[in-house]
Amino acid sequence: MARLLERYRNEIRPTLAETLGRSNPHSLPQLEKIVVNMGVGAAAQDRKCLEEAVEHLTILSGQKPVIRRARKSVAGFKLREGMEIGCMVTLRSQRMYEFLDRLITLTLPRVRDFRGLSPKAFDGNGNYSLGISDQMVFPEVDPDRVKNQQGMTITLVTTATTNDEGRLLLKELGMPFRKD
């Protein structure tokens, strides 16, 4: 069992029940899925950029990402409908908790000038999104094999109904939020 999942079940869930005043464990907020997305704009001109992004995302997540295609044609970006322009992966259960544990303990502290995550990046329904500008902050990625620096968006989808519940859940899981 993933270390963070075990901690959620044994420590965090009782704390949330006490804080929120609920006795039903199914009504407590929990992590539903993590979506990692890499938009590769250079893939319109160079297919190798997308292949490299897929390779890195496979290493990071432990599963093969889905190739995303353009929905519309945009002449200003030299983009046609149906062109492959990014990749994404949806993590659930064990892999989700293992990825989050590595993100919190290993990756975020390696970000240069890291002062904490913004506590305001919630969507109104308890889901949190963060962006990482370079995939080389992950220890799994070999910097010598990176030809194109690529950023990514990580979305943490929770079952929380409000931002405050989602913030409380993520804070208990160990997300390093900035103190305002």
N, CA, C and O of each residue as an XYZ file, in Angstrom:
720
protein
N       0.837     -1.172      0.000
C       0.000      0.000      0.000
C       0.894      1.251      0.000
O       1.950      1.273      0.632
N       0.458      2.261     -0.703
C       1.206      3.508     -0.769
C       1.259      4.158      0.616
O       0.292      4.111      1.376
N       2.396      4.759      0.922
C       2.635      5.347      2.238
C       1.621      6.457      2.550
O       1.107      6.542      3.665
N       1.347      7.288      1.569
C       0.426      8.403      1.768
C      -1.021      7.928      1.920
O      -1.791      8.520      2.676
N      -1.394      6.862      1.206
C      -2.741      6.297      1.330
C      -2.947      5.725      2.730
O      -4.006      5.909      3.331
N      -1.942      5.038      3.241
C      -2.025      4.481      4.588
C      -2.149      5.603      5.627
O      -2.921      5.501      6.580
N      -1.374      6.670      5.422
C      -1.446      7.821      6.328
C      -2.819      8.490      6.257
O      -3.346      8.942      7.274
N      -3.399      8.551      5.043
C      -4.737      9.136      4.895
C      -5.759      8.331      5.692
O      -6.579      8.896      6.416
N      -5.703      7.023      5.554
C      -6.692      6.183      6.224
C      -6.538      6.187      7.747
O      -7.536      6.195      8.467
N      -5.292      6.183      8.242
C      -5.064      6.046      9.680
C      -5.038      7.369     10.438
O      -5.485      7.427     11.584
N      -4.520      8.441      9.818
C      -4.342      9.691     10.547
C      -5.227     10.825     10.027
O      -5.887     11.511     10.807
N      -5.236     11.015      8.717
C      -5.877     12.193      8.138
C      -7.392     12.099      8.193
O      -8.056     13.078      8.534
N      -7.949     10.943      7.866
C      -9.404     10.792      7.872
C     -10.012     11.076      9.249
O     -11.009     11.793      9.317
N      -9.454     10.541     10.363
C     -10.012     10.892     11.675
C      -9.878     12.387     12.002
O     -10.762     12.971     12.629
N      -8.768     12.997     11.574
C      -8.578     14.434     11.806
C      -9.622     15.248     11.046
O     -10.194     16.195     11.586
N      -9.870     14.869      9.778
C     -10.881     15.562      8.980
C     -12.276     15.395      9.583
O     -13.061     16.343      9.607
N     -12.588     14.183     10.074
C     -13.901     13.925     10.673
C     -14.101     14.814     11.904
O     -15.187     15.351     12.121
N     -13.047     14.961     12.701
C     -13.140     15.794     13.898
C     -13.263     17.273     13.534
O     -14.067     17.997     14.120
N     -12.457     17.719     12.558
C     -12.459     19.125     12.167
C     -13.770     19.530     11.504
O     -14.315     20.593     11.802
N     -14.280     18.686     10.607
C     -15.504     19.009      9.866
C     -16.770     18.611     10.626
O     -17.871     19.002     10.240
N     -16.618     17.834     11.707
C     -17.771     17.448     12.512
C     -18.662     16.427     11.826
O     -19.884     16.474     11.966
N     -18.070     15.521     11.098
C     -18.851     14.483     10.398
C     -18.433     13.109     10.903
O     -17.255     12.864     11.165
N     -19.403     12.221     11.036
C     -19.087     10.865     11.492
C     -19.043      9.874     10.331
O     -18.414      8.822     10.447
N     -19.694     10.189      9.223
C     -19.709      9.301      8.070
C     -18.398      9.455      7.280
O     -18.128     10.538      6.761
N     -17.585      8.404      7.179
C     -16.308      8.533      6.470
C     -16.467      8.782      4.964
O     -15.547      9.291      4.323
N     -17.619      8.430      4.401
C     -17.833      8.637      2.965
C     -18.157     10.093      2.633
O     -18.059     10.504      1.477
N     -18.540     10.867      3.639
C     -18.832     12.273      3.397
C     -17.586     13.151      3.520
O     -17.633     14.345      3.226
N     -16.480     12.561      3.954
C     -15.234     13.313      4.103
C     -14.568     13.501      2.745
O     -14.660     12.626      1.885
N     -13.899     14.636      2.544
C     -13.205     14.831      1.259
C     -12.033     13.876      1.111
O     -11.333     13.574      2.077
N     -11.833     13.411     -0.098
C     -10.686     12.558     -0.402
C     -10.217     12.845     -1.810
O     -10.921     13.474     -2.600
N      -9.026     12.377     -2.114
C      -8.444     12.571     -3.429
C      -9.071     11.572     -4.395
O      -9.096     10.372     -4.123
N      -9.574     12.067     -5.518
C     -10.240     11.202     -6.495
C      -9.286     10.785     -7.614
O      -9.190      9.605     -7.951
N      -8.576     11.771     -8.190
C      -7.630     11.476     -9.266
C      -6.655     12.629     -9.416
O      -6.892     13.732     -8.923
N      -5.562     12.358    -10.100
C      -4.582     13.384    -10.449
C      -4.411     13.338    -11.956
O      -4.151     12.279    -12.527
N      -4.558     14.495    -12.601
C      -4.393     14.587    -14.049
C      -3.129     15.397    -14.325
O      -3.003     16.537    -13.879
N      -2.191     14.796    -15.068
C      -0.955     15.469    -15.443
C      -1.015     15.712    -16.945
O      -1.189     14.777    -17.727
N      -0.871     16.975    -17.345
C      -1.031     17.362    -18.742
C       0.207     18.101    -19.223
O       0.702     18.999    -18.541
N       0.708     17.729    -20.391
C       1.818     18.441    -21.019
C       1.350     18.918    -22.390
O       1.109     18.109    -23.287
N       1.223     20.218    -22.546
C       0.895     20.792    -23.845
C       2.195     21.079    -24.574
O       3.028     21.841    -24.083
N       2.377     20.480    -25.733
C       3.636     20.611    -26.466
C       3.359     21.414    -27.734
O       2.999     20.854    -28.769
N       3.529     22.721    -27.641
C       3.255     23.586    -28.786
C       4.208     23.353    -29.938
O       3.831     23.521    -31.097
N       5.450     22.964    -29.634
C       6.448     22.733    -30.682
C       6.165     21.453    -31.464
O       6.811     21.198    -32.480
N       5.210     20.644    -31.007
C       4.901     19.387    -31.681
C       4.278     19.614    -33.057
O       4.290     18.715    -33.898
N       3.735     20.808    -33.291
C       3.148     21.110    -34.598
C       4.233     21.110    -35.683
O       3.975     20.720    -36.822
N       5.445     21.547    -35.326
C       6.542     21.561    -36.296
C       7.470     20.344    -36.163
O       8.020     19.873    -37.159
N       7.643     19.836    -34.939
C       8.610     18.768    -34.715
C       7.972     17.647    -33.900
O       7.651     17.836    -32.726
N       7.791     16.501    -34.508
C       7.160     15.349    -33.862
C       8.009     14.800    -32.707
O       7.472     14.221    -31.763
N       9.317     14.980    -32.783
C      10.202     14.431    -31.749
C       9.982     15.091    -30.390
O      10.204     14.464    -29.354
N       9.552     16.340    -30.386
C       9.246     17.025    -29.116
C       8.123     16.304    -28.382
O       8.191     16.115    -27.167
N       7.095     15.906    -29.115
C       5.970     15.196    -28.509
C       6.400     13.818    -28.024
O       5.995     13.384    -26.945
N       7.220     13.126    -28.816
C       7.695     11.797    -28.414
C       8.516     11.874    -27.131
O       8.407     11.003    -26.268
N       9.336     12.913    -27.006
C      10.126     13.099    -25.797
C       9.219     13.393    -24.596
O       9.449     12.873    -23.504
N       8.195     14.221    -24.795
C       7.250     14.539    -23.714
C       6.501     13.281    -23.270
O       6.285     13.080    -22.075
N       6.107     12.441    -24.216
C       5.420     11.188    -23.883
C       6.346     10.282    -23.084
O       5.919      9.655    -22.115
N       7.600     10.211    -23.481
C       8.575      9.376    -22.775
C       8.757      9.855    -21.329
O       8.762      9.047    -20.401
N       8.906     11.170    -21.144
C       9.091     11.711    -19.797
C       7.851     11.519    -18.936
O       7.961     11.182    -17.757
N       6.685     11.728    -19.506
C       5.448     11.553    -18.751
C       5.230     10.089    -18.370
O       4.675      9.800    -17.309
N       5.660      9.173    -19.224
C       5.586      7.746    -18.909
C       6.483      7.419    -17.724
O       6.089      6.665    -16.834
N       7.678      7.978    -17.709
C       8.613      7.745    -16.604
C       8.060      8.319    -15.305
O       8.144      7.680    -14.256
N       7.494      9.526    -15.371
C       6.989     10.193    -14.166
C       5.778      9.500    -13.565
O       5.673      9.367    -12.346
N       4.865      9.060    -14.422
C       3.580      8.563    -13.929
C       3.521      7.047    -13.782
O       2.724      6.538    -12.995
N       4.338      6.328    -14.515
C       4.280      4.875    -14.444
C       3.227      4.271    -15.350
O       2.976      3.067    -15.279
N       2.608      5.066    -16.192
C       1.660      4.541    -17.176
C       1.732      5.376    -18.449
O       2.200      6.515    -18.440
N       1.257      4.783    -19.546
C       1.394      5.426    -20.854
C       0.384      6.558    -21.010
O      -0.810      6.353    -20.795
N       0.849      7.753    -21.382
C      -0.075      8.871    -21.551
C      -0.891      8.782    -22.842
O      -0.537      8.061    -23.775
N      -1.977      9.526    -22.864
C      -2.838      9.629    -24.033
C      -2.373     10.838    -24.843
O      -2.115     11.900    -24.277
N      -2.266     10.686    -26.152
C      -1.898     11.795    -27.030
C      -3.152     12.646    -27.255
O      -4.210     12.121    -27.603
N      -3.027     13.953    -27.056
C      -4.143     14.875    -27.241
C      -4.016     15.565    -28.593
O      -2.918     15.906    -29.031
N      -5.146     15.762    -29.238
C      -5.182     16.386    -30.566
C      -5.869     17.748    -30.491
O      -6.674     18.004    -29.596
N      -5.539     18.609    -31.440
C      -6.147     19.943    -31.499
C      -7.614     19.821    -31.887
O      -7.962     19.062    -32.791
N      -8.471     20.569    -31.205
C      -9.902     20.540    -31.513
C     -10.257     21.505    -32.617
O     -11.204     21.273    -33.369
N      -9.494     22.605    -32.724
C      -9.789     23.634    -33.720
C      -8.530     23.969    -34.495
O      -7.415     23.723    -34.036
N      -8.721     24.526    -35.660
C      -7.609     25.058    -36.438
C      -7.390     26.513    -36.050
O      -8.342     27.288    -35.952
N      -6.122     26.881    -35.828
C      -5.771     28.257    -35.489
C      -4.636     28.660    -36.419
O      -3.509     28.187    -36.272
N      -4.933     29.533    -37.376
C      -3.951     29.917    -38.386
C      -2.751     30.633    -37.772
O      -1.625     30.445    -38.232
N      -2.970     31.444    -36.750
C      -1.879     32.188    -36.121
C      -0.830     31.289    -35.491
O       0.335     31.675    -35.389
N      -1.226     30.092    -35.067
C      -0.293     29.151    -34.454
C       0.130     28.053    -35.424
O       0.815     27.109    -35.031
N      -0.275     28.171    -36.691
C      -0.020     27.134    -37.706
C      -0.500     25.773    -37.209
O       0.217     24.774    -37.277
N      -1.725     25.766    -36.713
C      -2.307     24.589    -36.102
C      -3.553     24.174    -36.868
O      -4.430     24.993    -37.146
N      -3.618     22.902    -37.200
C      -4.792     22.372    -37.890
C      -5.537     21.424    -36.968
O      -4.948     20.800    -36.086
N      -6.820     21.327    -37.182
C      -7.643     20.425    -36.389
C      -7.135     18.991    -36.555
O      -6.884     18.540    -37.672
N      -6.988     18.290    -35.452
C      -6.546     16.899    -35.487
C      -5.048     16.706    -35.309
O      -4.591     15.568    -35.195
N      -4.266     17.790    -35.282
C      -2.816     17.652    -35.087
C      -2.533     17.248    -33.644
O      -3.233     17.680    -32.729
N      -1.519     16.429    -33.441
C      -1.133     16.001    -32.098
C      -0.340     17.126    -31.442
O       0.712     17.526    -31.941
N      -0.853     17.639    -30.312
C      -0.218     18.808    -29.693
C       0.064     18.639    -28.205
O       0.521     19.593    -27.575
N      -0.182     17.487    -27.620
C       0.088     17.319    -26.198
C      -0.187     15.902    -25.747
O      -0.589     15.046    -26.535
N       0.038     15.668    -24.458
C      -0.244     14.361    -23.879
C      -0.698     14.545    -22.435
O      -0.360     15.535    -21.786
N      -1.458     13.588    -21.950
C      -1.952     13.659    -20.584
C      -2.115     12.265    -20.005
O      -2.254     11.282    -20.733
N      -2.094     12.201    -18.694
C      -2.275     10.927    -18.013
C      -3.152     11.176    -16.786
O      -3.017     12.198    -16.113
N      -4.051     10.235    -16.505
C      -4.923     10.305    -15.337
C      -4.508      9.205    -14.375
O      -4.525      8.024    -14.724
N      -4.138      9.595    -13.171
C      -3.682      8.644    -12.160
C      -4.775      8.444    -11.119
O      -5.411      9.401    -10.678
N      -4.983      7.206    -10.738
C      -5.972      6.882     -9.711
C      -5.372      5.867     -8.737
O      -4.361      5.236     -9.044
N      -5.976      5.714     -7.596
C      -5.647      4.770     -6.522
C      -4.159      4.773     -6.158
O      -3.614      5.827     -5.827
N      -3.492      3.615     -6.214
C      -2.108      3.483     -5.736
C      -1.152      4.432     -6.450
O      -0.385      5.141     -5.799
N      -1.190      4.455     -7.767
C      -0.275      5.312     -8.531
C      -0.488      6.783     -8.199
O       0.467      7.558     -8.161
N      -1.727      7.164     -7.961
C      -2.041      8.551     -7.625
C      -1.368      8.946     -6.317
O      -0.726      9.994     -6.242
N      -1.509      8.120     -5.291
C      -0.912      8.438     -3.997
C       0.616      8.395     -4.054
O       1.281      9.210     -3.414
N       1.175      7.454     -4.811
C       2.631      7.392     -4.945
C       3.161      8.625     -5.670
O       4.189      9.177     -5.276
N       2.472      9.066     -6.729
C       2.890     10.262     -7.459
C       2.807     11.495     -6.560
O       3.722     12.318     -6.555
N       1.719     11.629     -5.800
C       1.557     12.781     -4.913
C       2.629     12.791     -3.825
O       3.155     13.847     -3.475
N       2.945     11.629     -3.299
C       3.984     11.529     -2.276
C       5.334     11.987     -2.835
O       6.054     12.743     -2.182
N       5.674     11.531     -4.039
C       6.943     11.957     -4.670
C       6.919     13.440     -4.992
O       7.933     14.123     -4.851
N       5.757     13.949     -5.428
C       5.635     15.372     -5.747
C       5.893     16.232     -4.510
O       6.628     17.218     -4.579
N       5.291     15.860     -3.383
C       5.410     16.651     -2.165
C       6.797     16.531     -1.535
O       7.387     17.536     -1.139
N       7.316     15.316     -1.441
C       8.561     15.111     -0.700
C       9.825     15.318     -1.523
O      10.839     15.758     -0.981
N       9.793     15.015     -2.806
C      11.019     15.084     -3.616
C      11.036     16.218     -4.629
O      12.041     16.916     -4.756
N       9.944     16.411     -5.348
C       9.960     17.314     -6.488
C       9.826     18.780     -6.098
O      10.664     19.594     -6.487
N       8.805     19.130     -5.349
C       8.590     20.541     -5.025
C       9.762     21.174     -4.266
O      10.078     22.337     -4.521
N      10.417     20.461     -3.347
C      11.589     21.079     -2.708
C      12.752     21.331     -3.676
O      13.628     22.144     -3.379
N      12.775     20.652     -4.825
C      13.851     20.850     -5.796
C      13.611     22.038     -6.723
O      14.506     22.429     -7.472
N      12.416     22.614     -6.680
C      12.105     23.764     -7.527
C      12.906     24.965     -7.025
O      12.928     25.252     -5.829
N      13.550     25.646     -7.935
C      14.372     26.793     -7.565
C      13.504     27.924     -7.014
O      12.436     28.216     -7.552
N      13.967     28.548     -5.951
C      13.281     29.663     -5.278
C      11.846     29.296     -4.877
O      10.928     30.103     -5.019
N      11.672     28.094     -4.386
C      10.337     27.637     -3.997
C       9.982     28.190     -2.624
O      10.699     27.967     -1.649
N       8.879     28.908     -2.560
C       8.431     29.488     -1.295
C       7.047     28.979     -0.900
O       6.399     29.554     -0.026
N       6.610     27.939     -1.520
C       5.300     27.370     -1.217
C       4.338     27.563     -2.374
O       4.550     28.410     -3.242
N       3.280     26.770     -2.375
C       2.251     26.837     -3.411
C       1.198     27.867     -3.027
O       0.953     28.112     -1.846
N       0.592     28.452     -4.018
C      -0.469     29.425     -3.770
C      -1.689     28.716     -3.199
O      -2.155     27.731     -3.772
N      -2.210     29.200     -2.082
C      -3.408     28.568     -1.512
C      -4.690     28.995     -2.220
O      -5.780     28.595     -1.810
N      -4.580     29.801     -3.274
C      -5.762     30.332     -3.952
C      -6.047     29.672     -5.302
O      -6.976     30.089     -5.993
N      -5.289     28.673     -5.692
C      -5.438     28.084     -7.026
C      -6.496     26.986     -7.070
O      -6.321     25.975     -7.750
N      -7.582     27.186     -6.352
C      -8.687     26.233     -6.365
C      -9.739     26.698     -7.363
O      -9.814     27.884     -7.685
N     -10.551     25.765     -7.852
C     -11.518     26.088     -8.907
C     -12.924     26.394     -8.405
O     -13.816     26.641     -9.217
N     -13.146     26.386     -7.116
C     -14.481     26.636     -6.578
C     -15.166     25.369     -6.117
O     -16.146     25.429     -5.375
N     -14.665     24.218     -6.547
C     -15.251     22.930     -6.165
C     -14.271     22.054     -5.385
O     -14.506     20.855     -5.231
N     -13.185     22.631     -4.894
C     -12.232     21.871     -4.098
C     -11.127     21.218     -4.882
O     -10.347     20.453     -4.314
N     -11.025     21.493     -6.186
C      -9.964     20.913     -7.012
C      -8.823     21.920     -7.129
O      -9.059     23.124     -7.229
N      -7.582     21.423     -7.115
C      -6.408     22.290     -7.102
C      -5.548     22.037     -8.336
O      -5.329     20.889     -8.722
N      -5.062     23.111     -8.951
C      -4.180     22.994    -10.116
C      -2.889     23.740     -9.854
O      -2.886     24.822     -9.267
N      -1.785     23.142    -10.302
C      -0.492     23.796    -10.193
C       0.299     23.532    -11.461
O       0.103     22.519    -12.133
N       1.185     24.447    -11.776
C       2.005     24.308    -12.965
C       3.465     24.179    -12.584
O       3.942     24.827    -11.652
N       4.161     23.339    -13.312
C       5.604     23.180    -13.138
C       6.228     23.539    -14.474
O       5.844     22.996    -15.510
N       7.188     24.453    -14.453
C       7.725     24.992    -15.704
C       8.796     24.116    -16.342
O       9.170     24.349    -17.492
N       9.294     23.123    -15.631
C      10.368     22.306    -16.183
C      10.261     20.888    -15.637
O      10.132     20.699    -14.427
N      10.314     19.894    -16.513
C      10.180     18.508    -16.074
C      11.439     17.983    -15.407
O      11.418     16.888    -14.845
N      12.535     18.731    -15.451
C      13.790     18.242    -14.875
C      13.820     18.330    -13.352
O      14.767     17.834    -12.741
N      12.814     18.946    -12.712
C      12.787     18.970    -11.254
C      12.403     17.606    -10.688
O      12.616     17.347     -9.504
N      11.844     16.740    -11.516
C      11.530     15.387    -11.072
C      12.805     14.563    -11.071
O      13.543     14.576    -12.056
N      13.084     13.843     -9.984
C      14.331     13.073     -9.920
C      14.379     11.900    -10.905
O      15.461     11.396    -11.206
N      13.219     11.457    -11.410
C      13.194     10.331    -12.342
C      13.717     10.708    -13.722
O      14.172      9.840    -14.467
N      13.659     11.986    -14.071
C      14.059     12.445    -15.401
C      15.564     12.708    -15.411
O      16.079     13.460    -14.584
N      16.254     12.084    -16.351
C      17.693     12.262    -16.502
C      17.957     13.559    -17.269
O      17.566     13.657    -18.432
N      18.605     14.556    -16.663
C      18.814     15.844    -17.334
C      19.663     15.741    -18.606
O      19.557     16.592    -19.489
N      20.488     14.723    -18.704
C      21.336     14.565    -19.889
C      20.537     14.146    -21.118
O      20.960     14.386    -22.249
N      19.376     13.518    -20.897
C      18.564     13.041    -22.018
C      17.485     14.029    -22.435
O      16.747     13.768    -23.385
N      17.381     15.165    -21.737
C      16.353     16.167    -22.054
C      16.870     17.095    -23.141
O      17.882     17.774    -22.964
N      16.166     17.119    -24.266
C      16.539     18.015    -25.364
C      15.694     19.281    -25.342
O      16.191     20.370    -25.629
N      14.424     19.137    -25.004
C      13.501     20.277    -24.955
C      12.922     20.380    -23.554
O      12.343     19.422    -23.042
N      13.079     21.546    -22.936
C      12.457     21.743    -21.641
C      10.954     21.869    -21.846
O      10.489     22.552    -22.759
N      10.208     21.198    -20.978
C       8.769     21.141    -21.143
C       8.091     21.297    -19.797
O       8.481     20.637    -18.834
N       7.098     22.145    -19.708
C       6.335     22.318    -18.482
C       5.137     21.399    -18.446
O       4.858     20.686    -19.409
N       4.426     21.419    -17.325
C       3.249     20.569    -17.193
C       2.275     21.183    -16.200
O       2.643     22.009    -15.364
N       1.046     20.765    -16.313
C       0.002     21.170    -15.387
C      -0.437     19.937    -14.617
O      -0.691     18.888    -15.207
N      -0.525     20.062    -13.301
C      -0.957     18.960    -12.453
C      -2.244     19.402    -11.763
O      -2.272     20.425    -11.079
N      -3.308     18.622    -11.948
C      -4.599     18.932    -11.345
C      -4.955     17.845    -10.338
O      -4.999     16.663    -10.680
N      -5.206     18.247     -9.109
C      -5.607     17.324     -8.046
C      -7.122     17.430     -7.899
O      -7.634     18.451     -7.440
N      -7.834     16.385     -8.285
C      -9.295     16.373     -8.234
C      -9.725     15.695     -6.941
O      -9.350     14.553     -6.675
N     -10.515     16.405     -6.138
C     -10.973     15.878     -4.859
C     -12.491     15.729     -4.864
O     -13.177     16.220     -5.762
N     -12.997     15.047     -3.849
C     -14.447     14.922     -3.698
C     -14.997     16.041     -2.824
O     -16.183     16.037     -2.494
N     -14.160     16.992     -2.445
C     -14.597     18.123     -1.625
C     -15.580     18.982     -2.416
O     -15.495     19.072     -3.641
N     -16.507     19.606     -1.707
C     -17.506     20.431     -2.374
C     -17.155     21.915     -2.336
O     -17.690     22.701     -3.118
N     -16.260     22.300     -1.431
C     -15.850     23.700     -1.340
C     -14.331     23.805     -1.362
O     -13.622     22.825     -1.135
N     -13.852     25.003     -1.637
C     -12.410     25.235     -1.642
C     -11.798     25.027     -0.264
O     -10.684     24.516     -0.152
N     -12.509     25.415      0.776
C     -11.983     25.278      2.132
C     -11.781     23.813      2.516
O     -10.780     23.463      3.141
N     -12.735     22.958      2.140
C     -12.584     21.526      2.414
C     -11.418     20.953      1.622
O     -10.630     20.173      2.157
N     -11.299     21.333      0.349
C     -10.189     20.862     -0.477
C      -8.856     21.335      0.058
O      -7.887     20.576      0.074
N      -8.794     22.592      0.499
C      -7.556     23.142      1.066
C      -7.181     22.401      2.348
O      -6.010     22.096      2.574
N      -8.175     22.114      3.182
C      -7.931     21.371      4.425
C      -7.396     19.978      4.129
O      -6.442     19.531      4.766
N      -8.004     19.290      3.167
C      -7.543     17.949      2.779
C      -6.106     17.975      2.284
O      -5.277     17.184      2.733
N      -5.809     18.881      1.361
C      -4.465     18.930      0.787
C      -3.429     19.369      1.812
O      -2.286     18.914      1.774
N      -3.818     20.246      2.722
C      -2.895     20.659      3.783
C      -2.573     19.475      4.688
O      -1.425     19.304      5.099
N      -3.575     18.659      4.999
C      -3.358     17.470      5.833
C      -2.501     16.432      5.096
O      -1.717     15.720      5.723
N      -2.649     16.344      3.764
C      -1.827     15.415      2.982
C      -0.375     15.875      2.894
O       0.505     15.084      2.553
N      -0.115     17.160      3.201
C       1.264     17.625      3.227
C       1.614     18.605      2.129
O       2.796     18.882      1.923
N       0.643     19.140      1.417
C       0.950     20.123      0.372
C       1.543     21.373      1.012
O       0.964     21.913      1.954
N       2.678     21.839      0.522
C       3.351     22.999      1.144
C       2.770     24.324      0.658
O       3.329     24.964     -0.232
N       1.648     24.730      1.245
C       1.023     25.993      0.869
C       1.780     27.165      1.472
O       2.307     27.082      2.581
N       1.823     28.241      0.731
C       2.467     29.476      1.177
C       1.580     30.131      2.231
O       0.354     30.117      2.118
N       2.205     30.701      3.253
C       1.459     31.422      4.287
C       1.385     32.876      3.900
O       2.413     33.536      3.746
N       0.168     33.386      3.739
C      -0.004     34.786      3.338
C      -0.031     35.709      4.532
O      -0.168     36.922      4.371
